[in-house]
Each structure stands twice: as structure tokens, then as C-alpha cells.
Amino acid sequence: MSDLTKLSAAEIAGLVAGGETSAVEVTQAHLDRIAAVEDRVHAFLHVDTEGALAAARALDERRAAGAELGPLAGVPVAVKDVLTTKGVPTTVGSKILEGWRPPYDSTIVQRLRDAGTVMLGKTNMDEFAMGSSTEYSAYGPTHNPWDLSRIPGGSGGGSAAALAAYEAPLAIGSDTGGSIRQPGAVTGTVGAKPTYGGTSRYGLVAFSSSLDTPGPCARTVLDAALLHQVIGGHDPRDSTSIPQPVPDVVGAARLGATGDLTGVKLGVVTEFTGEGAEPGVMAAFRESVEALAKLGAEIVEISCPHFKYALPAYYLIAPSECSSNLARFDGVRFGLRVGDDGNRSLEEVMSLTREAGFGPEVKRRIMIGTYALSSGYYDAYYGQAQKVRTLITRDFTSAFEQVDALISPTTPFVAFPIGARTADPYQMYLADLFTIPTNLYGGPAISVPCGLSDGLPVGLQIMAPTMADDRMYRVAAALESTVGTFTPPAL
Ligand code: GLN
């Protein structure tokens, strides 16, 4: 493996800025690595070799001309296939968008380009970001670099696996119920879900619009913060974008790296430290809590009594919103069209297209959502779930009157074998038991590697109040400074 692929994004940017390497060299090293391991990992749905090298050359020319470079200039980044990329295929892991080349860039991708990063390609994901293992991708699963027979988490398993396999130093994910944090946890990488509205949804293919949050994935906390800073902030093209600057996440990560948490009060969520998690996960979590205490943090237990209703509420709200959002995939506007032979009605063509284009999990969600929103059931299901959402939000606000941040394991279990949970949807849904409350509330949360269980990575989740994203980076960086980073066996 070329050494360049082992460096952090901050280190790569430093070398490029100092002229010790070029963006082209860095990009080529990662493309070579992708060529060497992709047949085993399958993190990417599309590698944009030409586009990446062209962007790298352009950056090197700007540098040679003396242009001022941003903090991530010349650093390669892998982008989850849920974000539109101008002229570059965007499938959302679905057959229904196979071959679609969007006519525009999402805001996140535009900001990545403006920052001089180099987009390597688009990463694999569960279809329409629905899933926790990347097994629901219409293009085949991604394999966890820690153990190729296991899942890399989902829905953003491709982004997390690309990091763990050293195919990219940075990646973008999207988190509706845990799809950044859970893949981070099970691949030993860092995944942050920003405050809802803190990162733009413009050009993010919608799953559940009141929950969807794009965010950074990296191998170190500082790298995640640097990426967060580049992609975050107000976007007038997203009506729910918060018109405030990004909290100082980079400063907070640097502060945390000093390893001092004096004056920081952390609440361990009682409901998430009981029987729901594997013993190995709980052991790693408990050790990390002790480590945080040694760094000066005050640790208390906090009960959030409504968190136990988060999963059922989410599985009404998210499918409801998806049933509406996915109505646009009708065979007329984008991608796949089936049965348009001149003899069939528009409705028949739409129906055949959707039948052929959507996979079983997406269809299940559309059916659940349509039912939950139907007249006569609306109040009983969707309305009830929204009330639960309010109660969960109140749990968070009352907790944050007592502590600076909440902590829990990120996921109840480590990476499971491919195929182990596809037979029963509920078993798959359990993967997000601990991550979903944050989405319903809208606050930020990060997963940071905290240890191993049976040789597989365990993540610790830090949840902070809305627009206090900096807080979670401080705690995460402090933990990282004591437990270190985790390297999978060589591929
Ligand atoms: N696993 C959850 C789901 O299937 C969360 C997905 C996500 O965050 N995109 O809905």
C-alpha cells in the first residue's frame, strides 16, 4: 500500500500545501488502492477516474499559480451515491435511477469542489438509504474491511468501508436514522450527523425530509470536523437550512485532542445501557466511560424515558415521508421506464416501472407509509408518532438542562455476518435503536471508535443539543486522544 493512503486528510492537505506531494500523486495513490481492493470490498458504485485526476490537476495548477488553498485542498473524498453529482451517475443504490446522470451538483458536492477536494467517486448504499447493512443495494453488498464476510453497516456502508479500506481518507454520508453513525461504529471509523439543517439537503435524494442530514465520515475526529466545516452552513436553496454559521467544530476537535475534559458533564443514557446491547459492546463502552472520567469529565446517569418509543415512531414517520417523496419516481421524469410500448396507459407504465425499479425494502416502506397516511388511520399512526417525537424532543431538552452531552454505545451489536438479518426486517431495524432518537430530535451526534469486541470495532455515540455540534467533537477528540484509532487487518 502506498503510504499516502494511510495518512489523515489533515496530513495530506499539509503535504499538498507545502508542495511535498501533489494532488495528482495523492489521487493516483488512492485510485491504485481502489483498483487493488475493490473486487473484495465493493465500496464504490462508480469510480470517476477521469474526473478525479482532472480535479487534482486543476488544484495543482492553482497551487502552482500561488492561489490560496483551503484546509482540505487536494484531499480525495468519496461521496455516498445519494447526492447528485453533475454528469456523474447517481443511483441511490436503486435500479430505478440506473444510468441517470444529474444535470446539477448538490450543494455538498459543490462545496467539496469549491474547497479543492477531489471526488473519487460514488459509494454503495442501501437502496434509497433504507437499511443498516448495505445489503439492500440493488448493486450487491459492500464488505466490511475488518472481516469481508460481515456487513459494513448501512445505509452508508460504502462510505465507511472506503475509509476503513484506505480507499479514501474522507467520505460523505447521510443520516436519517443512523446511516452515518452505525456504519462508522461497525467499521472503526468516525461518523458525524450534524444538526438537522446544519448541512444542506439540496441535491440529496430525499428519503425522509424532516430527518435526512448529510454529514462527514473520516478516520479521525479532526478530519471529520474539517470536512464538516467545509460542507456545513446556510444554504438558501434548502428551505430548512439554518441561517447560522457552522459552530467551531475544528477548534473544538483541536481542544478535545488536548485530552482535558475538566468541567464537561456527560450523561450516560440509562435506557441504552441495559439489556439491549451485546456484552462485548457494553464492556468497551463502560471502559470508555471510565477513560472519559479520567480526562476530567463528570459522568452521571440520565433517564430518557421516551427513547424506547423512538424506533416505532421512526418506522411510521420515515416511511410516511418516503411514500410521498418517492412518488416522483414514476418512469416519466428520471431513470428507468418499463413497458412504454405505445399500447399501455400512463398508469400501467408507472406501475410496471415502480414494480421493476424498486427493491423489496423500499416497497415495504412505501406501503407502510401510504397506509399510515391514509384517511382513517392518519391520526392513529402518523399523528401518534409525531406526538411521540415531541416527547422524545422533551427528553433531550430536559437532559441538556442537566448535562452538556449524552453518551451511549452507537449500536447494540458489532458488524454481523452478511445475510444474518435480511430475513426479518425488524432484526435489521434494531441496528439503529440507539441512533434514531437524535434524528427525531434534530440534534447532532457523532460515533467515535472506542474499542473492540471479539476483534470487531465498537463505537461510542455522543449526542449534543441542536447547533452545539462543537461539543460532540470536543468529547470525541478527547476520547480518541486516549483510546487511539483502530486499524483493520491488512487486506
Ligand atoms: N437504518 C435506518 C433505516 O433503514 C436508517 C437509515 C438512514 O439513516 N438513512 O431507515
Residues whose N, C-alpha, C, O or C-beta is under 5 A from the ligand:
A	BS01	LIG	A129 M130 G131 S132 G154 S155 S174 D175 T176 G177 G178 S179 D432
